[in-house]
Amino acid sequence: MIEFIKYEEQPWLQEYLSTRSEDSLQRLLRNFAYRYGFSRKRAISKQLSESDLESKKAAFAADFWACFYDVPPALILNADETGKFLDSPPRTELEPGSVLLVDNFKAHVSDTSYEVMWNQVQSELVALPPNCTSVCQPLDVGVMGPFKAKLRRMWMKDLNIYNTPKEKRLATIQRAILA
């Protein structure tokens, strides 16, 4: 949505940001998306105890290594910790036989996601246990989450229009350095 606003409604965006924060714009867009059914992410109603989280993590790790004991570590990719946060990610390719770990977000673990990974990439998609991201992907919660939030705020402030993938990548790299 923000890209559309940057391209199509830049005067409105500049006026809005001159009197309000980027967080206010994020809330406005999040509420708009929720109101019109664009968002499917829901907060969990019950927080799991630390011991429950640790036991789920241990069970997941045991099951994972029982299934993928023969996969070289270089072919095991954690989508949230090995990926790059870019405005327009460059095309990346997985080697056949790779294992891609993803959080349990509904869009990541859809039947279509599993089918694409298996049929088109010849790799496996493995979902982390629900509500266990904080223990299974601690970098995503403690380091990458705040880093991504800062990049997002910087991206929202950047009113330049980048036309080519190269320009977008360069702008993203520059924001990452500043963050």
Secondary structure by P-SEA (a helix, b strand, c coil): caaaaacccaaaaaaaaacccaaaaaaaaaaaaaaacccccccccccccaaaaaaaaaaaaaaaaaacccccccccccccccccccccccbbbbcccbbbbbccccccccaaaaaaacccccbbbbbccccccccccccccccaaaaaaaaaaaaaacccccccaaaaaaaaaaaaaac
